[in-house]
Structures are given as C-alpha cells and as structure tokens.
C-alpha cells in the first residue's frame, strides 16, 4: 500500500454442489488431525501436536467477519464472491 498498490481481498461464497464430496473428505481429514493432535499432547510429543494443530484449524463465521472488518478498516476493498473466489 505504501508503494501505491491497493490489494483487493476476495472471499469465497457458497461452494458448488460438485465439491461436496471433497469438502466432506477435508472435514474428515481435519477431524483425524484433531484426534492425532490430542493423542500427541497426551504422549508429550509437542512437535507432532503443533504439526497436527496446523492441519486441524477451523475458521468460524465470526473469524471471517472479524477479518473483513479489519481489512475494511485498513482501507482495502473486499469482494464477496457468489461462489468460489478463484472463479
């Protein structure tokens, strides 16, 4: 921004129905990572727990709204895509 470049943030909208199986698969992988993280903590393997924590992050709607608010406060525009942001 200091160099005159204005970033635009694009947020995903509703995913297409064709992606439902992939989203279910990702949800399952996150759940497995969460379980592995908990076991690693019990075992005292904090390096493994840290690794699994990165794979089991859940973004809440409140977190998304907070991010959008912060971006707007910084003076950057946001776009809320009707579908996937890449499209």
C-alpha positions, 0 to 999 in steps of 0.5 A, a space after each residue: 500500500 505504501 508503494 501505491 498498490 491497493 490489494 483487493 481481498 476476495 472471499 469465497 461464497 457458497 461452494 458448488 454442489 460438485 465439491 461436496 464430496 471433497 469438502 466432506 473428505 477435508 472435514 474428515 481429514 481435519 477431524 483425524 488431525 484433531 484426534 492425532 493432535 490430542 493423542 500427541 499432547 497426551 504422549 508429550 510429543 509437542 512437535 507432532 501436536 503443533 504439526 497436527 494443530 496446523 492441519 486441524 484449524 477451523 475458521 468460524 463465521 465470526 473469524 471471517 467477519 472479524 477479518 473483513 472488518 479489519 481489512 475494511 478498516 485498513 482501507 482495502 476493498 473486499 469482494 464477496 464472491 457468489 461462489 468460489 473466489 478463484 472463479 
